[in-house]
Amino acid sequence: MREITSEHRIGIAGAGTMGQGIAHLALAAGHPTLLFDIDVAMLEKARGAIQKTISQSIERGQLQGNSEEYMKRLELVNEAYGLKADVIIEAIVEKTDIKHGLYRVLESENTDQTIIASNTSSIPITQLATGLKHPERFVGMHFFNPAHIMKLVEVISGVATLPEVAQKIAGLAELWGRRPVFANDSPGFIVNRVARHYYVESLRLLEEGAADHETIDRILEAQGFKMGAFKLMDLIGVDTNFSVTSTMYQQFFQEARFRPSRSQQLKVQAGHHGRKSGKGFYDYSS
């Protein structure tokens, strides 16, 4: 595989918000696309969500034709053993042991030429590649939410990643109209490392009683940010954001400035994960 073209089959593991956005991009570029999730109901929900965003893109003139032409290239898979593709992008829960279990299955069912990429936002690529038969064909491909709108994609090489593999993934991102940047395999890569304190400091102000979350968001937006920290956490997923902060806190050897928030942890424990659950720091139930 000299370069990745629209003829190559794309596999996506995880039918959540990020997986849906990545599938949208693959379908829009003409790829035969497989979307995997163990939750059949989630797969059906994802199909409807993807068709909706594709229809919206057609209405805006960003895509030509009708949504059915794109959707006929989508195949839903609820067994990891059925996820066979030229490039597989993993976008499942941010838990290393679960990711490792999936990678073992993917390697056993795919050829030695298959590239496996992770959409992880904070777990080191070298750590995720541990135990793989072909760590040289494993790479980070980190999208931002919503993936079908946000242009930036971080391409992260682990210690064993071949340079040509990273280049192919960057080329795929460009084929999809994204803007790839190469990042070192360091805690948080680029964006999450820079942006972490946007969330951490906002949460600290909330916990100290300096202001409520709505006021903090208004102040941030008044300073030019498109979205306040709490609105953004709700969009990303309060649970996902908390997981990233916790991971970075460990990677920086419990450095105090990266300490996770107790109030955010309580939100996660209560199931208030943001927009996707109907409630986070804001209420989306109505």
Secondary structure, DSSP 8 states (H G I E B T S, - for coil): --S--TTS-EEEE--SHHHHHHHHHHHHTT--EEEE-S-HHHHHHHHHHHHHHHHHHHHTTSS-S-HHHHHTTEEEE-SGGG---SEEEE---S-HHHHHHHHHHHHHHS-TT-EEEE--SSS-HHHHTTT-S-GGGEEEEE--SSTTT--EEEEEE-TT--HHHHHHHHHHHHHTT-EEEEE-SSTTTTHHHHHHHHHHHHHHHHHTTSS-HHHHHHHHHHTT-SS-HHHHHHHH-HHHHHHHHHHHHHHTTS-GGG---HHHHHHHHTT--BGGGTBSSSB---
